[in-house]
Amino acid sequence: MSARLRAAAVALLLWIGPAHAAQSTNPPPPLTNTRFDEDYRYLLSPQARSGAFWERFKAIPVTGDGTASLSTGLELRLRGEAIRNSSWGQDEPRNDAYGLWRALPYADLRVGRSLRLFGQLIMAGTAGKLDPLAPPDADRIDLMQGFADLNAPLGDAQGTLRVGRQMLAYGSERLISIRYGANVPRAFDAVTGIVSAGPWRVDAFYGRPVQPTPELFDDGRDAKRTAWALYATRPLDLGWTDSAGIDAYYIGYRNRRAGFDVGTGRELRHTIGLRSFGKAAGWDWNWEAMGQFGRFGSGSIRAWSLATDSGYRFTALPLQPRLSLKANIASGDGNPRDDRLETFNPLFPRAKYFGELTPIGPYNLMNLHPSLDLALSDEFSLSASAIAYWRESLDDGVYDLTGGLLRSGAASRARYVGTQGELVLSYSSGRSFEGLISYSLFRPGPFLKDSGPAKTIHFAGMEAVFKF
């Protein structure tokens, strides 16, 4: 990032400082990563305004009666990373230290209850990062989101038709994610229908992911991949829970040129899944089961995955520690010589799937992930975690988060892949500012040692995010 841009960012933070502590008599909507679910039209009433700096950018009347109003906002993120022994020393560059920056300004025009136009740009780049850059690293200026909503009553229900470039995120973002942790998030060129009826919300979409490229306004649709889905969610009132809910979904996926350890071919994959989540008496849980079937080349697909995240917070103890355990398993191909592919595909997963460092993805994998979270103060929290990884099938390899094959299963009969440790210190101040410092390492196990270079990966990150 240039010195001029850094100076502008510092000046902005200094400018907002005195008003940062302002409190609204009406709770504002929570800040989201997608931004389009934030509705600020309550601020059309002067009595609802508290004087917070960000209110001047929200619910600006376009017509005299406020029927049409415009809200604007911005996310700025600065991030520094350093890595040693990338890909366990296999790929170049093995060691790198660099900066990442991005700006995501948006405008949200709402006209009555029927029409909404939403637009968001992305400006993202790197400083000092060695080539080759990955597609999610840089995008000089491009359209991140640009869509229209048409809203209409459907009897007792409410319907929305959304057309255009949009971020899509569902459930735990294990399968459909905006890839927020990467420098360039993920968007789709899609048509989405949303129906809300009583406690139920049902989404249906059809679209293609956007392929980011680094030049000006040159991002286009991924010509190889297409996705479509039906996703239903509702809260549950179980009496004994503080909150609970359930999701049920179907996701279709087509890849004209997919690659796995057994080779490449056309992939048509269908995923059905159930998710249960909630909180009760200090406990929290997020459990998901997924099954997949379809066609790969001339053969069939049969794959599955189970993912659990369970925790308990000791609110009566100092620092309110939360102990949790994530246990996940994603199937691998059991016989590369038959015509059935059994490797689970996470489709469009979140960027930091297992932590700040995620050198491998949830393909042909089993892992145990215990964590301890501490609330050091109102602003600071500390998380410590360890992760152990095994291959689910000894006949399948290890993949990265995008599905690229890192090591073939034919290289070793060992099951254990490696051990990861991570510390994350997080900071959150008020509504608009948050940051973190992290350190991670990944120590290779027998499978990686048998199949190629096996040096310990060390990774450090530092991040600051400002939103309004």
C-alpha distance (Angstrom), angle and dihedral (degrees) to the residues before:
residue distance angle dihedral
M1 . . .
S2 3.81 . .
A3 3.81 122.5 .
R4 3.82 89.3 -117.2
L5 3.81 92.1 55.8
R6 3.80 92.1 46.9
A7 3.80 90.2 51.0
A8 3.80 91.0 50.1
A9 3.81 91.0 51.4
V10 3.82 91.7 50.4
A11 3.81 91.0 48.1
L12 3.82 90.1 51.4
L13 3.80 92.5 51.9
L14 3.79 91.1 48.5
W15 3.80 90.7 48.8
I16 3.81 93.9 53.8
G17 3.78 94.9 42.5
P18 3.84 101.5 90.7
A19 3.81 93.3 48.1
H20 3.77 95.7 41.4
A21 3.79 94.7 94.9
A22 3.81 95.4 54.0
Q23 3.80 113.3 129.6
S24 3.80 123.5 -146.0
T25 3.80 120.2 -140.4
N26 3.82 86.3 -141.9
P27 3.80 115.4 53.5
P28 3.82 108.3 -116.3
P29 3.80 120.1 -134.0
P30 3.81 113.6 -87.3
L31 3.79 116.0 -97.2
T32 3.79 110.0 -106.9
N33 3.79 134.3 -165.0
T34 3.81 92.7 -121.5
R35 3.87 93.9 43.5
F36 3.81 96.5 -159.6
D37 3.82 94.9 95.2
E38 3.82 92.1 63.0
D39 3.83 111.4 104.2
Y40 3.81 115.1 -167.9
R41 3.80 99.8 170.5
Y42 3.81 90.9 113.6
L43 3.83 84.6 76.4
L44 3.82 89.7 68.9
S45 3.80 83.4 86.4
P46 3.84 107.6 77.9
Q47 3.82 89.9 -147.4
A48 3.81 89.6 62.9
R49 3.80 94.0 61.0
S50 3.80 118.8 97.3
G51 3.81 100.9 -174.6
A52 3.80 95.7 -103.9
F53 3.82 110.0 156.5
W54 3.80 94.6 -118.7
E55 3.81 94.8 56.1
R56 3.81 91.8 77.3
F57 3.82 88.4 66.6
K58 3.80 95.8 50.1
A59 3.82 133.9 79.8
I60 3.80 94.4 1.8
P61 3.84 106.4 -179.5
V62 3.81 112.8 -118.3
T63 3.80 93.4 179.7
G64 3.77 125.9 40.0
D65 3.80 94.6 -111.0
G66 3.81 93.6 45.7
T67 3.81 93.8 -116.2
A68 3.80 87.0 131.9
S69 3.80 117.3 40.9
L70 3.79 136.3 169.9
S71 3.80 127.7 -143.5
T72 3.79 122.4 -171.8
G73 3.78 133.3 -173.4
L74 3.77 146.7 161.3
E75 3.78 142.5 -143.6
L76 3.80 120.2 -157.0
R77 3.80 119.7 -173.5
L78 3.79 128.3 -176.9
R79 3.79 117.8 -174.8
G80 3.78 136.0 174.7
E81 3.80 124.5 -163.4
A82 3.79 136.5 -178.8
I83 3.79 124.8 -172.5
R84 3.78 132.7 -176.6
N85 3.82 123.9 -163.9
S86 3.79 95.8 8.1
S87 3.84 110.7 -158.1
W88 3.82 86.8 11.8
G89 3.82 89.9 -66.5
Q90 3.79 95.5 -53.8
D91 3.82 102.8 110.2
E92 3.78 134.7 46.4
P93 2.95 130.1 -83.5
R94 3.78 91.2 41.8
N95 3.82 95.1 175.7
D96 3.78 125.6 34.2
A97 3.82 140.9 157.4
Y98 3.79 120.7 -168.7
G99 3.79 148.6 142.2
L100 3.78 130.0 -111.4
W101 3.79 127.1 -162.4
R102 3.76 136.5 177.3
A103 3.80 140.3 174.1
L104 3.81 122.9 -158.6
P105 3.84 112.0 -173.3
Y106 3.79 118.2 178.1
A107 3.80 142.5 -176.0
D108 3.80 125.0 -156.3
L109 3.82 118.3 -165.3
R110 3.81 115.7 -170.1
V111 3.80 120.9 -172.0
G112 3.79 112.4 -168.3
R113 3.77 114.9 -57.4
S114 3.79 96.8 -52.3
L115 3.80 109.7 57.8
R116 3.78 135.9 44.9
L117 3.83 129.8 170.2
F118 3.81 117.3 -164.8
G119 3.79 127.1 -173.6
Q120 3.79 132.2 176.0
L121 3.80 131.3 176.4
I122 3.79 128.4 -156.8
M123 3.79 127.0 -147.8
A124 3.79 111.5 179.3
G125 3.77 136.4 159.4
T126 3.78 148.3 149.5
A127 3.78 135.8 -116.8
G128 3.80 119.3 -150.2
K129 3.81 96.8 -10.4
L130 3.79 112.8 147.4
D131 3.78 120.2 -124.1
P132 2.94 139.6 -68.9
L133 3.80 97.4 62.4
A134 3.79 117.7 -158.8
P135 3.84 118.7 -127.1
P136 3.85 92.9 -107.2
D137 3.84 91.7 55.0
A138 3.82 103.4 75.1
D139 3.80 141.5 15.6
R140 3.82 113.9 163.7
I141 3.81 98.0 -155.9
D142 3.78 124.9 -23.9
L143 3.77 145.0 139.6
M144 3.79 108.8 -82.3
Q145 3.81 94.9 176.0
G146 3.77 133.6 0.1
F147 3.79 120.5 160.4
A148 3.77 145.4 137.7
D149 3.81 126.0 -130.1
L150 3.78 123.1 -153.3
N151 3.82 112.5 -167.6
A152 3.79 125.5 -164.5
P153 3.82 137.8 162.2
L154 3.81 115.1 -107.9
G155 3.78 102.0 -163.5
D156 3.78 105.2 -74.9
A157 3.80 90.6 -10.8
Q158 3.80 133.2 75.4
G159 3.79 122.4 -129.5
T160 3.81 132.8 -162.1
L161 3.79 128.3 -170.2
R162 3.83 112.4 -161.1
V163 3.81 120.2 -170.0
G164 3.79 126.9 -178.7
R165 3.80 141.9 32.7
Q166 3.80 109.7 -16.6
M167 3.78 143.9 156.5
L168 3.79 114.0 -111.7
A169 3.80 123.6 -158.9
Y170 3.79 127.5 163.8
G171 3.79 133.3 -177.4
S172 3.80 113.7 -38.2
E173 3.83 90.0 -11.5
R174 3.79 90.3 -117.8
L175 3.81 91.3 133.4
I176 3.82 107.8 13.1
S177 3.80 113.1 34.4
I178 3.80 139.5 156.3
R179 3.84 89.6 -133.3
Y180 3.80 88.6 -129.6
G181 3.81 96.2 171.2
A182 3.81 92.6 62.2
N183 3.80 118.5 84.0
V184 3.83 90.6 -113.4
P185 3.82 112.4 40.1
R186 3.79 122.7 -144.2
A187 3.80 124.4 -98.4
F188 3.79 134.5 176.5
D189 3.78 132.0 -144.1
A190 3.77 94.3 -133.6
V191 3.77 151.6 142.7
T192 3.81 112.6 -126.5
G193 3.79 130.4 -173.1
I194 3.81 120.1 -162.9
V195 3.81 125.6 -169.8
S196 3.81 122.7 -175.6
A197 3.80 114.8 -168.0
G198 3.79 119.9 166.2
P199 3.81 108.2 -51.5
W200 3.81 93.2 -16.2
R201 3.78 128.4 93.1
V202 3.80 117.2 -174.0
D203 3.82 123.1 -171.8
A204 3.79 127.1 -170.1
F205 3.80 123.5 -176.9
Y206 3.78 142.5 170.2
G207 3.80 121.6 -168.2
R208 3.76 153.1 113.2
P209 3.81 127.1 -104.4
V210 3.79 117.4 -108.7
Q211 3.81 115.0 -115.7
P212 3.84 108.7 -141.6
T213 3.81 117.3 -140.5
P214 3.81 124.8 -178.1
E215 3.81 103.9 -117.4
L216 3.82 132.0 82.3
F217 3.82 116.8 -63.6
D218 3.81 93.9 -25.8
D219 3.82 102.4 123.2
G220 3.79 112.5 126.9
R221 3.77 139.9 174.9
D222 3.80 119.2 -75.5
A223 3.80 101.9 -106.5
K224 3.83 93.3 -157.6
R225 3.79 102.9 51.8
T226 3.81 134.4 58.8
A227 3.80 130.3 173.7
W228 3.81 136.3 -170.6
A229 3.79 130.5 175.2
L230 3.78 150.7 173.1
Y231 3.81 112.7 -147.5
A232 3.83 125.7 -179.4
T233 3.80 126.9 -174.8
R234 3.79 136.1 171.9
P235 3.82 138.2 168.6
L236 3.82 118.9 -114.6
D237 3.79 127.4 -142.0
L238 3.79 102.8 -152.0
G239 3.78 97.3 161.7
W240 3.79 95.4 -130.9
T241 3.82 95.6 60.3
D242 3.81 131.4 80.6
S243 3.81 88.1 -145.0
A244 3.78 135.4 -16.2
G245 3.76 140.9 167.7
I246 3.77 146.3 173.3
D247 3.82 134.0 -139.7
A248 3.80 128.4 -162.3
Y249 3.79 122.6 -176.2
Y250 3.78 152.1 163.1
I251 3.84 121.9 -151.5
G252 3.79 125.4 -172.4
Y253 3.80 121.4 -160.1
R254 3.81 135.4 -176.9
N255 3.81 126.3 -171.4
R256 3.80 117.3 -179.5
R257 3.81 91.9 -157.7
A258 3.81 114.5 23.4
G259 3.78 123.8 169.7
F260 3.81 130.7 -151.7
D261 3.80 135.3 157.2
V262 3.83 89.3 -85.2
G263 3.82 92.7 55.5
T264 3.80 140.5 -91.2
G265 3.78 132.6 -56.2
R266 3.78 146.8 127.6
E267 3.80 112.5 -56.2
L268 3.79 127.3 -155.3
R269 3.80 109.3 176.1
H270 3.80 132.8 177.2
T271 3.80 121.7 -162.9
I272 3.79 127.0 -165.6
G273 3.79 120.3 -175.2
L274 3.80 148.7 170.1
R275 3.79 126.9 -154.0
S276 3.82 130.4 -170.1
F277 3.80 121.9 -169.7
G278 3.79 138.8 164.5
K279 3.80 152.2 114.5
A280 3.81 130.8 -106.2
A281 3.82 132.1 167.9
G282 3.80 95.0 -23.6
W283 3.80 94.6 -40.3
D284 3.80 124.5 110.1
W285 3.78 131.4 -176.1
N286 3.79 141.4 -178.3
W287 3.80 113.7 -176.9
E288 3.79 127.6 171.5
A289 3.82 136.2 -178.9
M290 3.82 122.4 -165.5
G291 3.79 133.7 -175.9
Q292 3.81 126.6 -170.8
F293 3.80 134.5 -163.9
G294 3.80 136.5 162.5
R295 3.80 141.0 95.0
F296 3.80 133.9 -47.6
G297 3.79 114.3 -175.4
S298 3.79 105.7 -46.8
G299 3.81 93.5 -25.8
S300 3.80 137.9 73.1
I301 3.82 135.3 -100.1
R302 3.81 124.8 -130.8
A303 3.81 114.1 166.6
W304 3.79 139.3 142.6
S305 3.80 144.8 -178.8
L306 3.82 138.9 -162.7
A307 3.80 120.8 -160.3
T308 3.81 126.5 -177.5
D309 3.78 134.6 178.3
S310 3.83 116.4 -178.6
G311 3.79 128.4 170.1
Y312 3.79 147.3 162.7
R313 3.81 127.2 -151.0
F314 3.82 118.8 -151.7
T315 3.81 98.0 -146.8
A316 3.81 94.0 175.4
L317 3.82 93.9 57.8
P318 3.82 126.6 82.4
L319 3.84 111.9 -88.0
Q320 3.84 88.8 14.0
P321 3.83 94.1 -111.7
R322 3.79 118.8 -148.9
L323 3.79 117.7 -155.7
S324 3.78 116.1 -163.2
L325 3.77 141.5 169.9
K326 3.79 127.0 -156.3
A327 3.79 115.7 -164.6
N328 3.78 118.7 -176.9
I329 3.79 137.1 172.7
A330 3.81 127.7 -176.3
S331 3.79 119.2 -176.4
G332 3.79 124.6 -114.2
D333 3.78 132.6 -158.4
G334 3.78 109.3 -79.4
N335 3.80 98.5 -165.5
P336 3.81 120.9 22.4
R337 3.84 90.3 -170.0
D338 3.81 97.5 62.9
D339 3.82 128.1 73.9
R340 3.82 95.8 -109.3
L341 3.82 122.0 95.2
E342 3.81 111.8 -153.5
T343 3.82 99.9 173.8
F344 3.81 111.8 122.8
N345 3.82 114.6 -127.8
P346 3.86 117.5 -152.0
L347 3.84 88.9 -161.4
F348 3.85 104.6 -157.8
P349 3.83 105.3 2.6
R350 3.80 128.8 179.6
A351 3.80 116.8 -86.6
K352 3.82 99.2 -118.5
Y353 3.77 96.7 41.5
F354 3.81 99.0 160.3
G355 3.82 99.3 16.7
E356 3.78 142.4 -59.8
L357 3.81 86.7 -45.3
T358 3.81 113.9 50.2
P359 3.81 109.9 165.3
I360 3.81 93.7 158.4
G361 3.80 132.2 42.2
P362 3.83 134.4 -138.2
Y363 3.82 96.6 -87.9
N364 3.83 119.4 118.6
L365 3.77 90.0 -11.1
M366 3.79 144.2 133.8
N367 3.78 121.8 -170.4
L368 3.80 143.3 172.3
H369 3.80 115.8 -153.5
P370 3.84 117.9 -175.9
S371 3.82 116.8 -177.4
L372 3.79 140.3 -176.4
D373 3.82 119.7 -154.9
L374 3.80 122.5 -168.4
A375 3.82 128.4 -168.4
L376 3.82 99.3 -142.4
S377 3.83 92.7 178.7
D378 3.79 140.1 -31.7
E379 3.82 88.6 -72.1
F380 3.82 106.2 29.7
S381 3.80 131.4 61.5
L382 3.80 131.9 173.2
S383 3.79 127.5 -150.9
A384 3.81 126.1 -169.3
S385 3.79 121.6 -175.8
A386 3.79 143.0 166.5
I387 3.80 126.9 -159.0
A388 3.80 130.2 -163.5
Y389 3.83 118.4 -162.9
W390 3.81 130.9 -159.8
R391 3.80 132.8 172.9
E392 3.80 112.1 -110.2
S393 3.83 92.2 -150.0
L394 3.80 123.9 31.3
D395 3.82 89.7 -150.7
D396 3.81 95.2 60.8
G397 3.77 131.3 67.8
V398 3.80 138.2 -126.8
Y399 3.82 120.1 -91.1
D400 3.79 136.7 -163.2
L401 3.80 123.2 -120.9
T402 3.82 93.3 -88.2
G403 3.82 92.4 52.2
G404 3.78 96.7 -100.7
L405 3.81 113.4 147.4
L406 3.82 109.4 -113.0
R407 3.82 100.1 176.6
S408 3.81 128.7 5.2
G409 3.78 118.3 -121.7
A410 3.79 89.1 -131.5
A411 3.81 90.2 71.2
S412 3.82 96.5 72.3
R413 3.81 144.4 7.2
A414 3.81 91.6 -145.5
R415 3.81 116.6 116.5
Y416 3.82 103.5 -162.3
V417 3.83 112.3 88.2
G418 3.79 103.7 -179.3
T419 3.80 151.7 -72.8
Q420 3.79 127.8 -93.5
G421 3.80 129.9 -164.5
E422 3.79 128.3 -171.8
L423 3.82 142.0 -178.6
V424 3.81 121.3 -167.8
L425 3.81 125.5 -176.0
S426 3.81 110.1 -165.8
Y427 3.80 130.9 -167.4
S428 3.80 129.3 -165.8
S429 3.80 124.5 178.3
G430 3.76 118.7 -172.3
R431 3.78 118.5 -54.4
S432 3.77 105.5 -40.8
F433 3.81 113.0 38.2
E434 3.79 133.4 62.6
G435 3.77 137.0 153.8
L436 3.78 144.6 172.0
I437 3.79 144.5 -161.4
S438 3.80 119.1 -154.0
Y439 3.78 141.0 -179.6
S440 3.82 123.7 -168.6
L441 3.78 138.1 172.1
F442 3.78 134.2 -172.1
R443 3.82 118.3 -156.7
P444 3.84 112.7 -162.0
G445 3.78 120.8 -123.4
P446 3.81 130.6 -150.6
F447 3.82 96.1 -72.6
L448 3.82 93.7 56.4
K449 3.80 91.7 42.4
D450 3.80 91.0 52.7
S451 3.81 95.3 45.7
G452 3.83 103.8 47.3
P453 3.81 145.1 -55.8
A454 3.80 109.9 0.6
K455 3.78 111.3 -173.7
T456 3.81 121.2 149.4
I457 3.80 113.2 -98.3
H458 3.81 116.2 -133.9
F459 3.80 119.1 -166.7
A460 3.81 132.5 178.8
G461 3.79 127.4 -177.8
M462 3.79 138.1 -177.1
E463 3.80 124.4 -172.3
A464 3.80 141.1 178.0
V465 3.82 123.2 -172.3
F466 3.79 127.8 -172.3
K467 3.82 121.7 -172.7
F468 3.75 137.9 172.5
